[in-house]
């Protein structure tokens, strides 16, 4: 029977090796970096199948469905957050106006509106 510490060290080594192999940028990150060029190529008439072949030749393999999903997600992400949103903070809203206090001797309906009626 093997020592549990030896087994744990072996698995930890395998996980470190796996993490080292996966250390490069993700497929989504590489796609995001190329997105402006992909959009430009599509505007000029390049088909999605030609894009897939070109991307595969450079090491970014995608299916047609993956390309379409990635295009949809990136367009949606860029539409939701304009490029200059990071440099300009949102405008500050003015605080709501203060509610004036009821004059003395008048009925304060806000204090009594949620109470159970006394019938």
Secondary structure, DSSP 8 states (H G I E B T S, - for coil): ---HHHHHHHHHHHHHHHHHHT-S--HHHHHHHHHHHHHHHHHTT--HHHHHHHHHHTT----HHHHHHHHHHHHHHHHHS-GGGTTS---------------TTS--HHHHTTS----
